[in-house]
Amino acid sequence: MTQLIKQARLSIVTLSTISAVFLAIASSNVNADRHKNDPSQAMIAVLSASSAHPSLGDEARTFDRLIGTWDCDYGFYGQDGSVSHIAGELKFGWVLDGRAIQDIWIAYPQSGSKERSIGTSVRFFDSRTKLWRVIFVSPAYGALVTVQGGLEGNRIVLRGDDDQGSMLRWSFNDIQANSFVWRGEKSRDSGKTWRLEEEHRMTRRSTQSPGTEMIRELAAGGAHASLGAQAQIFDRFVGAWDLDCDFYGEGGKTTHFRGSWVFGWVLDGRVMQDVLIDGDAQSRRGTTVRFYDAKLKEWRIVWIPPLSGNVITLKGGAVGDRIVLLGRDVNGSMLRWSFNDIQADSFLWRGESSSDEGKTWRTEQVMRLKRRSV
């Protein structure tokens, strides 16, 4: 996680020690039982998974061996060749029925700061491209990066681009049972030359329940104070909602499913994450990670559906008494997703697309939601 992380002195770092109010989670089932009556913990309960989904087959081994907690010596290389070090930790865990892995990168507070740096990645295997796709978010620094790749010999190599168009190469090297080295490299000449910007040395921490440590660390009891009034935009959705969803095809065909949508704060309250559940299929359709970008003065959203692989990014915020988010689909058409008629116990979500750059809009999806009583 290259320069984006370095600029923040570590935007790939994660979450703080959660207070005693967040109890240990022994498994996804125990988690669900324990928190089923706590709206602030409901999302964590349905996000967690105990192991990889069988459909992943041998691909699960690519990242499954990293599950647990790692002590980190983060190293950053300056333009002058100097190296600075920061201590922290890294946690991996399965989520979304075992179809994805989420991680949390933590850098401990530096001099003059009382808070740790925080970041998270969600990674899933895309069965169409036969690649692992990784979406990394660092809310404090407005970073949202996507890379993809997989095994290359004994390494895991992921490639993508940063916001300035430079090429990124992130790799897991020298992978052993109890150690590995993560490197972040950047190329500004289309891959002709590469500069090492980060080299992080990881050592496995011995713990009793490695599979549940990430999910325990992920949860937050409320919004971070830095969000101020912006927190209220999504804070009102925390908890579980029952939904009825209709999809409208271009040929007039309508399909329907019922399920639930569960929201909760994560990453010290800097991120609102959700899980969308198809009740008919009894499966998690995907997760949304949303954070407020203080520089852009907008909420940034990324929808991550492991089954379809159609990752969508959007931006937006409050428009009158609605929430409106704009982006593009995988084919380049404009998207407009909106929260409408928002009440304490109900709201309507609408998904629209435009193939003529916003001149006309077609409704593709409508979800009617009612708050689940506890």
Contacts in CASP RR format, 6 or more apart in sequence:
PFRMAT RR
TARGET T0000
AUTHOR 0000-0000-0000
METHOD contacts of the structure
MODEL  1
MTQLIKQARLSIVTLSTISAVFLAIASSNVNADRHKNDPSQAMIAVLSAS
SAHPSLGDEARTFDRLIGTWDCDYGFYGQDGSVSHIAGELKFGWVLDGRA
IQDIWIAYPQSGSKERSIGTSVRFFDSRTKLWRVIFVSPAYGALVTVQGG
LEGNRIVLRGDDDQGSMLRWSFNDIQANSFVWRGEKSRDSGKTWRLEEEH
RMTRRSTQSPGTEMIRELAAGGAHASLGAQAQIFDRFVGAWDLDCDFYGE
GGKTTHFRGSWVFGWVLDGRVMQDVLIDGDAQSRRGTTVRFYDAKLKEWR
IVWIPPLSGNVITLKGGAVGDRIVLLGRDVNGSMLRWSFNDIQADSFLWR
GESSSDEGKTWRTEQVMRLKRRSV
1 11 0 8 1.000
1 12 0 8 1.000
1 105 0 8 1.000
1 136 0 8 1.000
1 138 0 8 1.000
1 145 0 8 1.000
1 170 0 8 1.000
1 184 0 8 1.000
1 198 0 8 1.000
2 162 0 8 1.000
2 168 0 8 1.000
2 170 0 8 1.000
2 184 0 8 1.000
2 185 0 8 1.000
2 186 0 8 1.000
2 197 0 8 1.000
2 198 0 8 1.000
3 162 0 8 1.000
3 166 0 8 1.000
3 186 0 8 1.000
3 197 0 8 1.000
4 11 0 8 1.000
4 138 0 8 1.000
4 141 0 8 1.000
4 143 0 8 1.000
4 145 0 8 1.000
4 162 0 8 1.000
4 163 0 8 1.000
5 11 0 8 1.000
5 12 0 8 1.000
5 13 0 8 1.000
5 138 0 8 1.000
5 143 0 8 1.000
5 198 0 8 1.000
6 76 0 8 1.000
6 197 0 8 1.000
6 198 0 8 1.000
7 141 0 8 1.000
8 117 0 8 1.000
8 138 0 8 1.000
8 140 0 8 1.000
8 141 0 8 1.000
8 143 0 8 1.000
9 76 0 8 1.000
9 86 0 8 1.000
9 107 0 8 1.000
9 110 0 8 1.000
9 117 0 8 1.000
10 74 0 8 1.000
10 76 0 8 1.000
10 86 0 8 1.000
10 105 0 8 1.000
10 107 0 8 1.000
10 117 0 8 1.000
11 117 0 8 1.000
11 119 0 8 1.000
11 138 0 8 1.000
11 140 0 8 1.000
11 141 0 8 1.000
11 142 0 8 1.000
11 143 0 8 1.000
12 105 0 8 1.000
12 117 0 8 1.000
12 119 0 8 1.000
12 121 0 8 1.000
12 136 0 8 1.000
12 138 0 8 1.000
13 74 0 8 1.000
13 86 0 8 1.000
13 88 0 8 1.000
13 105 0 8 1.000
13 106 0 8 1.000
13 107 0 8 1.000
13 116 0 8 1.000
13 117 0 8 1.000
13 118 0 8 1.000
13 119 0 8 1.000
13 138 0 8 1.000
14 89 0 8 1.000
14 90 0 8 1.000
14 91 0 8 1.000
14 103 0 8 1.000
14 104 0 8 1.000
14 105 0 8 1.000
14 106 0 8 1.000
14 107 0 8 1.000
14 116 0 8 1.000
14 117 0 8 1.000
14 118 0 8 1.000
14 119 0 8 1.000
14 120 0 8 1.000
14 217 0 8 1.000
14 267 0 8 1.000
15 104 0 8 1.000
15 106 0 8 1.000
15 116 0 8 1.000
15 118 0 8 1.000
15 119 0 8 1.000
15 120 0 8 1.000
15 217 0 8 1.000
15 218 0 8 1.000
15 220 0 8 1.000
15 266 0 8 1.000
15 267 0 8 1.000
15 268 0 8 1.000
16 106 0 8 1.000
16 115 0 8 1.000
16 116 0 8 1.000
16 118 0 8 1.000
16 268 0 8 1.000
17 217 0 8 1.000
18 216 0 8 1.000
18 217 0 8 1.000
18 219 0 8 1.000
18 220 0 8 1.000
21 221 0 8 1.000
22 41 0 8 1.000
22 216 0 8 1.000
22 219 0 8 1.000
22 221 0 8 1.000
23 34 0 8 1.000
24 209 0 8 1.000
24 212 0 8 1.000
24 216 0 8 1.000
25 31 0 8 1.000
25 34 0 8 1.000
25 44 0 8 1.000
25 48 0 8 1.000
25 212 0 8 1.000
25 215 0 8 1.000
25 216 0 8 1.000
26 209 0 8 1.000
26 212 0 8 1.000
27 48 0 8 1.000
27 50 0 8 1.000
27 212 0 8 1.000
28 45 0 8 1.000
28 48 0 8 1.000
28 49 0 8 1.000
28 50 0 8 1.000
29 50 0 8 1.000
31 44 0 8 1.000
31 45 0 8 1.000
31 48 0 8 1.000
31 212 0 8 1.000
31 215 0 8 1.000
32 45 0 8 1.000
32 46 0 8 1.000
34 41 0 8 1.000
34 45 0 8 1.000
35 41 0 8 1.000
35 42 0 8 1.000
35 44 0 8 1.000
35 45 0 8 1.000
36 42 0 8 1.000
36 45 0 8 1.000
36 374 0 8 1.000
37 374 0 8 1.000
38 374 0 8 1.000
39 238 0 8 1.000
39 239 0 8 1.000
39 240 0 8 1.000
39 374 0 8 1.000
40 219 0 8 1.000
40 221 0 8 1.000
40 222 0 8 1.000
40 238 0 8 1.000
40 239 0 8 1.000
40 264 0 8 1.000
40 265 0 8 1.000
41 219 0 8 1.000
42 239 0 8 1.000
42 240 0 8 1.000
42 262 0 8 1.000
42 264 0 8 1.000
43 238 0 8 1.000
43 239 0 8 1.000
43 262 0 8 1.000
43 263 0 8 1.000
43 264 0 8 1.000
43 266 0 8 1.000
43 273 0 8 1.000
43 274 0 8 1.000
43 275 0 8 1.000
44 215 0 8 1.000
44 218 0 8 1.000
44 219 0 8 1.000
44 264 0 8 1.000
44 266 0 8 1.000
45 262 0 8 1.000
46 240 0 8 1.000
46 260 0 8 1.000
46 262 0 8 1.000
46 275 0 8 1.000
46 277 0 8 1.000
46 284 0 8 1.000
47 95 0 8 1.000
47 96 0 8 1.000
47 102 0 8 1.000
47 215 0 8 1.000
47 218 0 8 1.000
47 273 0 8 1.000
47 275 0 8 1.000
47 284 0 8 1.000
47 287 0 8 1.000
48 94 0 8 1.000
48 95 0 8 1.000
48 212 0 8 1.000
48 215 0 8 1.000
49 93 0 8 1.000
49 94 0 8 1.000
49 95 0 8 1.000
49 96 0 8 1.000
49 97 0 8 1.000
49 98 0 8 1.000
49 99 0 8 1.000
50 94 0 8 1.000
50 211 0 8 1.000
51 94 0 8 1.000
51 98 0 8 1.000
52 60 0 8 1.000
52 64 0 8 1.000
52 94 0 8 1.000
52 98 0 8 1.000
53 60 0 8 1.000
53 97 0 8 1.000
53 98 0 8 1.000
53 99 0 8 1.000
55 99 0 8 1.000
56 98 0 8 1.000
56 99 0 8 1.000
56 125 0 8 1.000
59 125 0 8 1.000
59 132 0 8 1.000
62 125 0 8 1.000
62 132 0 8 1.000
62 150 0 8 1.000
62 151 0 8 1.000
62 156 0 8 1.000
63 92 0 8 1.000
63 101 0 8 1.000
63 123 0 8 1.000
63 132 0 8 1.000
63 156 0 8 1.000
64 94 0 8 1.000
64 101 0 8 1.000
65 175 0 8 1.000
65 177 0 8 1.000
66 92 0 8 1.000
66 101 0 8 1.000
66 103 0 8 1.000
66 172 0 8 1.000
66 180 0 8 1.000
67 92 0 8 1.000
67 93 0 8 1.000
67 94 0 8 1.000
67 101 0 8 1.000
67 210 0 8 1.000
67 211 0 8 1.000
67 214 0 8 1.000
68 91 0 8 1.000
68 92 0 8 1.000
68 93 0 8 1.000
68 204 0 8 1.000
68 205 0 8 1.000
68 207 0 8 1.000
68 210 0 8 1.000
68 211 0 8 1.000
68 213 0 8 1.000
68 214 0 8 1.000
69 89 0 8 1.000
69 90 0 8 1.000
69 91 0 8 1.000
69 204 0 8 1.000
69 205 0 8 1.000
69 207 0 8 1.000
69 210 0 8 1.000
69 213 0 8 1.000
69 214 0 8 1.000
70 89 0 8 1.000
70 90 0 8 1.000
70 91 0 8 1.000
70 180 0 8 1.000
70 202 0 8 1.000
70 203 0 8 1.000
70 204 0 8 1.000
70 205 0 8 1.000
71 87 0 8 1.000
71 88 0 8 1.000
71 89 0 8 1.000
71 202 0 8 1.000
71 203 0 8 1.000
71 204 0 8 1.000
71 205 0 8 1.000
72 87 0 8 1.000
72 88 0 8 1.000
72 89 0 8 1.000
72 90 0 8 1.000
72 105 0 8 1.000
72 106 0 8 1.000
72 107 0 8 1.000
72 200 0 8 1.000
72 201 0 8 1.000
72 202 0 8 1.000
73 85 0 8 1.000
73 87 0 8 1.000
73 88 0 8 1.000
73 200 0 8 1.000
73 201 0 8 1.000
74 85 0 8 1.000
74 86 0 8 1.000
74 87 0 8 1.000
74 88 0 8 1.000
74 107 0 8 1.000
74 198 0 8 1.000
74 200 0 8 1.000
75 83 0 8 1.000
75 84 0 8 1.000
75 85 0 8 1.000
75 86 0 8 1.000
75 198 0 8 1.000
75 199 0 8 1.000
75 200 0 8 1.000
75 201 0 8 1.000
76 83 0 8 1.000
76 84 0 8 1.000
76 85 0 8 1.000
76 86 0 8 1.000
76 197 0 8 1.000
76 198 0 8 1.000
77 83 0 8 1.000
77 195 0 8 1.000
77 196 0 8 1.000
77 197 0 8 1.000
77 198 0 8 1.000
77 199 0 8 1.000
78 84 0 8 1.000
78 197 0 8 1.000
86 107 0 8 1.000
86 108 0 8 1.000
86 110 0 8 1.000
87 107 0 8 1.000
87 108 0 8 1.000
88 106 0 8 1.000
88 107 0 8 1.000
88 108 0 8 1.000
88 116 0 8 1.000
89 106 0 8 1.000
89 205 0 8 1.000
90 103 0 8 1.000
90 104 0 8 1.000
90 105 0 8 1.000
90 106 0 8 1.000
90 202 0 8 1.000
91 103 0 8 1.000
91 104 0 8 1.000
91 106 0 8 1.000
91 213 0 8 1.000
91 214 0 8 1.000
91 217 0 8 1.000
92 101 0 8 1.000
92 102 0 8 1.000
92 103 0 8 1.000
92 214 0 8 1.000
93 101 0 8 1.000
93 102 0 8 1.000
93 103 0 8 1.000
93 211 0 8 1.000
93 213 0 8 1.000
93 214 0 8 1.000
93 215 0 8 1.000
94 100 0 8 1.000
94 101 0 8 1.000
94 211 0 8 1.000
95 101 0 8 1.000
95 102 0 8 1.000
95 122 0 8 1.000
95 215 0 8 1.000
95 287 0 8 1.000
96 124 0 8 1.000
96 275 0 8 1.000
96 284 0 8 1.000
96 286 0 8 1.000
96 287 0 8 1.000
96 306 0 8 1.000
97 283 0 8 1.000
97 284 0 8 1.000
99 124 0 8 1.000
99 284 0 8 1.000
99 306 0 8 1.000
99 307 0 8 1.000
100 122 0 8 1.000
100 123 0 8 1.000
100 124 0 8 1.000
100 287 0 8 1.000
100 304 0 8 1.000
100 306 0 8 1.000
101 122 0 8 1.000
101 123 0 8 1.000
101 124 0 8 1.000
102 120 0 8 1.000
102 121 0 8 1.000
102 122 0 8 1.000
102 123 0 8 1.000
102 214 0 8 1.000
102 218 0 8 1.000
103 120 0 8 1.000
103 121 0 8 1.000
103 123 0 8 1.000
103 214 0 8 1.000
104 118 0 8 1.000
104 119 0 8 1.000
104 120 0 8 1.000
104 214 0 8 1.000
104 217 0 8 1.000
104 218 0 8 1.000
104 267 0 8 1.000
105 117 0 8 1.000
105 118 0 8 1.000
105 119 0 8 1.000
105 120 0 8 1.000
105 121 0 8 1.000
106 116 0 8 1.000
106 117 0 8 1.000
106 118 0 8 1.000
106 217 0 8 1.000
107 116 0 8 1.000
107 117 0 8 1.000
108 116 0 8 1.000
109 115 0 8 1.000
109 116 0 8 1.000
115 268 0 8 1.000
116 268 0 8 1.000
117 138 0 8 1.000
117 140 0 8 1.000
118 138 0 8 1.000
118 139 0 8 1.000
118 140 0 8 1.000
118 267 0 8 1.000
118 268 0 8 1.000
118 270 0 8 1.000
119 136 0 8 1.000
119 137 0 8 1.000
119 138 0 8 1.000
119 139 0 8 1.000
119 267 0 8 1.000
120 136 0 8 1.000
120 137 0 8 1.000
120 218 0 8 1.000
120 266 0 8 1.000
120 267 0 8 1.000
120 271 0 8 1.000
120 289 0 8 1.000
121 134 0 8 1.000
121 135 0 8 1.000
121 136 0 8 1.000
121 137 0 8 1.000
122 134 0 8 1.000
122 135 0 8 1.000
122 287 0 8 1.000
122 289 0 8 1.000
122 304 0 8 1.000
123 132 0 8 1.000
123 133 0 8 1.000
123 134 0 8 1.000
123 135 0 8 1.000
124 132 0 8 1.000
124 133 0 8 1.000
124 304 0 8 1.000
124 306 0 8 1.000
124 309 0 8 1.000
125 131 0 8 1.000
125 132 0 8 1.000
125 133 0 8 1.000
125 306 0 8 1.000
126 132 0 8 1.000
126 133 0 8 1.000
126 148 0 8 1.000
126 309 0 8 1.000
128 309 0 8 1.000
129 148 0 8 1.000
131 148 0 8 1.000
131 149 0 8 1.000
131 150 0 8 1.000
132 148 0 8 1.000
132 149 0 8 1.000
132 150 0 8 1.000
132 156 0 8 1.000
132 158 0 8 1.000
133 146 0 8 1.000
133 147 0 8 1.000
133 148 0 8 1.000
133 149 0 8 1.000
133 309 0 8 1.000
133 311 0 8 1.000
134 146 0 8 1.000
134 147 0 8 1.000
134 148 0 8 1.000
134 158 0 8 1.000
134 170 0 8 1.000
135 144 0 8 1.000
135 145 0 8 1.000
135 146 0 8 1.000
135 289 0 8 1.000
135 302 0 8 1.000
135 304 0 8 1.000
135 311 0 8 1.000
136 143 0 8 1.000
136 144 0 8 1.000
136 145 0 8 1.000
136 146 0 8 1.000
136 147 0 8 1.000
137 143 0 8 1.000
137 144 0 8 1.000
137 271 0 8 1.000
137 289 0 8 1.000
137 291 0 8 1.000
137 302 0 8 1.000
139 267 0 8 1.000
139 270 0 8 1.000
139 271 0 8 1.000
139 291 0 8 1.000
139 292 0 8 1.000
139 293 0 8 1.000
140 270 0 8 1.000
142 291 0 8 1.000
142 293 0 8 1.000
142 294 0 8 1.000
142 295 0 8 1.000
142 296 0 8 1.000
142 300 0 8 1.000
144 300 0 8 1.000
144 302 0 8 1.000
144 313 0 8 1.000
145 160 0 8 1.000
145 162 0 8 1.000
145 168 0 8 1.000
146 160 0 8 1.000
146 311 0 8 1.000
147 158 0 8 1.000
147 159 0 8 1.000
147 160 0 8 1.000
147 168 0 8 1.000
147 170 0 8 1.000
148 158 0 8 1.000
148 159 0 8 1.000
148 160 0 8 1.000
149 156 0 8 1.000
149 157 0 8 1.000
149 158 0 8 1.000
149 159 0 8 1.000
150 156 0 8 1.000
150 157 0 8 1.000
150 158 0 8 1.000
151 157 0 8 1.000
154 175 0 8 1.000
155 171 0 8 1.000
155 172 0 8 1.000
155 173 0 8 1.000
155 175 0 8 1.000
156 171 0 8 1.000
156 172 0 8 1.000
156 175 0 8 1.000
157 169 0 8 1.000
157 170 0 8 1.000
157 171 0 8 1.000
158 168 0 8 1.000
158 169 0 8 1.000
158 170 0 8 1.000
158 171 0 8 1.000
159 167 0 8 1.000
159 168 0 8 1.000
159 169 0 8 1.000
159 170 0 8 1.000
160 167 0 8 1.000
160 168 0 8 1.000
160 169 0 8 1.000
161 167 0 8 1.000
161 168 0 8 1.000
162 168 0 8 1.000
162 186 0 8 1.000
166 186 0 8 1.000
166 187 0 8 1.000
166 188 0 8 1.000
167 186 0 8 1.000
167 187 0 8 1.000
167 188 0 8 1.000
167 190 0 8 1.000
167 191 0 8 1.000
168 184 0 8 1.000
168 185 0 8 1.000
168 186 0 8 1.000
169 183 0 8 1.000
169 184 0 8 1.000
169 185 0 8 1.000
169 186 0 8 1.000
169 187 0 8 1.000
169 194 0 8 1.000
170 182 0 8 1.000
170 183 0 8 1.000
170 184 0 8 1.000
170 185 0 8 1.000
171 182 0 8 1.000
171 183 0 8 1.000
171 184 0 8 1.000
171 185 0 8 1.000
172 180 0 8 1.000
172 181 0 8 1.000
172 182 0 8 1.000
173 180 0 8 1.000
173 181 0 8 1.000
173 182 0 8 1.000
173 183 0 8 1.000
174 180 0 8 1.000
174 181 0 8 1.000
177 204 0 8 1.000
178 203 0 8 1.000
178 204 0 8 1.000
179 201 0 8 1.000
179 202 0 8 1.000
179 203 0 8 1.000
179 204 0 8 1.000
180 202 0 8 1.000
181 199 0 8 1.000
181 200 0 8 1.000
181 201 0 8 1.000
181 202 0 8 1.000
182 198 0 8 1.000
182 199 0 8 1.000
182 200 0 8 1.000
182 202 0 8 1.000
183 196 0 8 1.000
183 198 0 8 1.000
183 199 0 8 1.000
183 200 0 8 1.000
184 196 0 8 1.000
184 197 0 8 1.000
184 198 0 8 1.000
184 199 0 8 1.000
185 194 0 8 1.000
185 195 0 8 1.000
185 196 0 8 1.000
185 197 0 8 1.000
186 194 0 8 1.000
186 195 0 8 1.000
186 197 0 8 1.000
187 193 0 8 1.000
187 194 0 8 1.000
187 195 0 8 1.000
207 213 0 8 1.000
218 266 0 8 1.000
218 267 0 8 1.000
218 273 0 8 1.000
219 265 0 8 1.000
219 266 0 8 1.000
220 264 0 8 1.000
220 265 0 8 1.000
220 266 0 8 1.000
220 267 0 8 1.000
220 268 0 8 1.000
220 269 0 8 1.000
220 270 0 8 1.000
221 265 0 8 1.000
221 269 0 8 1.000
222 235 0 8 1.000
222 238 0 8 1.000
222 265 0 8 1.000
222 269 0 8 1.000
223 231 0 8 1.000
223 235 0 8 1.000
223 265 0 8 1.000
223 269 0 8 1.000
223 272 0 8 1.000
224 231 0 8 1.000
224 268 0 8 1.000
224 269 0 8 1.000
224 270 0 8 1.000
226 270 0 8 1.000
226 294 0 8 1.000
227 269 0 8 1.000
227 270 0 8 1.000
227 292 0 8 1.000
230 292 0 8 1.000
230 299 0 8 1.000
233 299 0 8 1.000
233 317 0 8 1.000
233 318 0 8 1.000
233 323 0 8 1.000
234 263 0 8 1.000
234 272 0 8 1.000
234 290 0 8 1.000
234 299 0 8 1.000
234 323 0 8 1.000
235 265 0 8 1.000
235 272 0 8 1.000
236 342 0 8 1.000
236 344 0 8 1.000
237 263 0 8 1.000
237 272 0 8 1.000
237 274 0 8 1.000
237 347 0 8 1.000
238 263 0 8 1.000
238 264 0 8 1.000
238 265 0 8 1.000
238 272 0 8 1.000
239 262 0 8 1.000
239 263 0 8 1.000
239 264 0 8 1.000
239 371 0 8 1.000
239 372 0 8 1.000
240 260 0 8 1.000
240 261 0 8 1.000
240 262 0 8 1.000
240 371 0 8 1.000
240 372 0 8 1.000
240 374 0 8 1.000
241 260 0 8 1.000
241 261 0 8 1.000
241 262 0 8 1.000
241 263 0 8 1.000
241 369 0 8 1.000
241 370 0 8 1.000
241 371 0 8 1.000
241 372 0 8 1.000
242 258 0 8 1.000
242 259 0 8 1.000
242 260 0 8 1.000
242 369 0 8 1.000
242 370 0 8 1.000
242 371 0 8 1.000
242 372 0 8 1.000
243 258 0 8 1.000
243 259 0 8 1.000
243 260 0 8 1.000
243 261 0 8 1.000
243 367 0 8 1.000
243 368 0 8 1.000
243 369 0 8 1.000
243 370 0 8 1.000
244 256 0 8 1.000
244 258 0 8 1.000
244 259 0 8 1.000
244 367 0 8 1.000
244 368 0 8 1.000
245 256 0 8 1.000
245 257 0 8 1.000
245 258 0 8 1.000
245 259 0 8 1.000
245 365 0 8 1.000
245 366 0 8 1.000
245 367 0 8 1.000
245 368 0 8 1.000
246 254 0 8 1.000
246 255 0 8 1.000
246 256 0 8 1.000
246 365 0 8 1.000
246 366 0 8 1.000
246 367 0 8 1.000
247 254 0 8 1.000
247 255 0 8 1.000
247 256 0 8 1.000
247 364 0 8 1.000
247 365 0 8 1.000
248 254 0 8 1.000
248 362 0 8 1.000
248 363 0 8 1.000
248 364 0 8 1.000
248 365 0 8 1.000
248 366 0 8 1.000
249 255 0 8 1.000
249 364 0 8 1.000
250 362 0 8 1.000
257 278 0 8 1.000
257 279 0 8 1.000
257 280 0 8 1.000
257 281 0 8 1.000
258 279 0 8 1.000
258 280 0 8 1.000
259 277 0 8 1.000
259 278 0 8 1.000
259 279 0 8 1.000
259 280 0 8 1.000
260 276 0 8 1.000
260 277 0 8 1.000
260 279 0 8 1.000
260 372 0 8 1.000
261 274 0 8 1.000
261 275 0 8 1.000
261 276 0 8 1.000
261 277 0 8 1.000
261 367 0 8 1.000
261 369 0 8 1.000
262 274 0 8 1.000
262 275 0 8 1.000
262 277 0 8 1.000
263 272 0 8 1.000
263 273 0 8 1.000
263 274 0 8 1.000
264 272 0 8 1.000
264 273 0 8 1.000
264 274 0 8 1.000
265 271 0 8 1.000
265 272 0 8 1.000
265 273 0 8 1.000
266 272 0 8 1.000
266 273 0 8 1.000
270 291 0 8 1.000
271 289 0 8 1.000
271 290 0 8 1.000
271 291 0 8 1.000
272 290 0 8 1.000
272 291 0 8 1.000
273 287 0 8 1.000
273 288 0 8 1.000
273 289 0 8 1.000
273 290 0 8 1.000
274 287 0 8 1.000
274 288 0 8 1.000
274 290 0 8 1.000
275 284 0 8 1.000
275 286 0 8 1.000
275 287 0 8 1.000
276 284 0 8 1.000
276 285 0 8 1.000
276 286 0 8 1.000
276 287 0 8 1.000
276 288 0 8 1.000
277 283 0 8 1.000
277 284 0 8 1.000
277 285 0 8 1.000
278 284 0 8 1.000
278 285 0 8 1.000
283 307 0 8 1.000
285 305 0 8 1.000
285 307 0 8 1.000
286 303 0 8 1.000
286 304 0 8 1.000
286 305 0 8 1.000
286 306 0 8 1.000
286 307 0 8 1.000
287 303 0 8 1.000
287 304 0 8 1.000
288 301 0 8 1.000
288 302 0 8 1.000
288 303 0 8 1.000
288 304 0 8 1.000
289 301 0 8 1.000
289 302 0 8 1.000
289 304 0 8 1.000
290 299 0 8 1.000
290 300 0 8 1.000
290 301 0 8 1.000
290 302 0 8 1.000
291 299 0 8 1.000
291 300 0 8 1.000
292 298 0 8 1.000
292 299 0 8 1.000
292 300 0 8 1.000
293 299 0 8 1.000
293 300 0 8 1.000
293 315 0 8 1.000
296 315 0 8 1.000
298 315 0 8 1.000
298 316 0 8 1.000
298 317 0 8 1.000
299 315 0 8 1.000
299 316 0 8 1.000
299 317 0 8 1.000
299 325 0 8 1.000
300 313 0 8 1.000
300 314 0 8 1.000
300 315 0 8 1.000
300 316 0 8 1.000
301 313 0 8 1.000
301 314 0 8 1.000
301 315 0 8 1.000
301 316 0 8 1.000
301 325 0 8 1.000
302 311 0 8 1.000
302 312 0 8 1.000
302 313 0 8 1.000
302 314 0 8 1.000
303 311 0 8 1.000
303 312 0 8 1.000
303 313 0 8 1.000
303 314 0 8 1.000
304 311 0 8 1.000
305 311 0 8 1.000
310 329 0 8 1.000
310 330 0 8 1.000
311 330 0 8 1.000
312 327 0 8 1.000
312 328 0 8 1.000
312 329 0 8 1.000
312 330 0 8 1.000
312 335 0 8 1.000
313 327 0 8 1.000
314 325 0 8 1.000
314 326 0 8 1.000
314 327 0 8 1.000
314 335 0 8 1.000
314 337 0 8 1.000
315 325 0 8 1.000
315 326 0 8 1.000
315 327 0 8 1.000
316 323 0 8 1.000
316 324 0 8 1.000
316 325 0 8 1.000
316 326 0 8 1.000
317 323 0 8 1.000
317 324 0 8 1.000
317 325 0 8 1.000
321 342 0 8 1.000
322 338 0 8 1.000
322 339 0 8 1.000
322 340 0 8 1.000
322 342 0 8 1.000
323 338 0 8 1.000
323 339 0 8 1.000
323 342 0 8 1.000
324 336 0 8 1.000
324 337 0 8 1.000
324 338 0 8 1.000
325 335 0 8 1.000
325 336 0 8 1.000
325 337 0 8 1.000
325 338 0 8 1.000
326 334 0 8 1.000
326 335 0 8 1.000
326 336 0 8 1.000
327 334 0 8 1.000
327 335 0 8 1.000
327 336 0 8 1.000
328 334 0 8 1.000
328 335 0 8 1.000
329 335 0 8 1.000
329 353 0 8 1.000
333 353 0 8 1.000
333 354 0 8 1.000
333 355 0 8 1.000
334 353 0 8 1.000
334 354 0 8 1.000
334 355 0 8 1.000
334 357 0 8 1.000
334 358 0 8 1.000
335 351 0 8 1.000
335 352 0 8 1.000
335 353 0 8 1.000
335 354 0 8 1.000
336 351 0 8 1.000
336 352 0 8 1.000
336 353 0 8 1.000
336 354 0 8 1.000
336 361 0 8 1.000
337 349 0 8 1.000
337 350 0 8 1.000
337 351 0 8 1.000
337 352 0 8 1.000
338 349 0 8 1.000
338 350 0 8 1.000
338 351 0 8 1.000
338 352 0 8 1.000
339 347 0 8 1.000
339 348 0 8 1.000
339 349 0 8 1.000
340 347 0 8 1.000
340 348 0 8 1.000
340 349 0 8 1.000
340 350 0 8 1.000
341 347 0 8 1.000
341 348 0 8 1.000
344 371 0 8 1.000
345 370 0 8 1.000
345 371 0 8 1.000
346 368 0 8 1.000
346 369 0 8 1.000
346 370 0 8 1.000
346 371 0 8 1.000
347 369 0 8 1.000
348 366 0 8 1.000
348 367 0 8 1.000
348 368 0 8 1.000
348 369 0 8 1.000
349 365 0 8 1.000
349 366 0 8 1.000
349 367 0 8 1.000
349 369 0 8 1.000
350 363 0 8 1.000
350 365 0 8 1.000
350 366 0 8 1.000
350 367 0 8 1.000
351 363 0 8 1.000
351 364 0 8 1.000
351 365 0 8 1.000
351 366 0 8 1.000
352 361 0 8 1.000
352 362 0 8 1.000
352 363 0 8 1.000
352 364 0 8 1.000
353 361 0 8 1.000
353 362 0 8 1.000
353 364 0 8 1.000
354 360 0 8 1.000
354 361 0 8 1.000
354 362 0 8 1.000
355 362 0 8 1.000
END
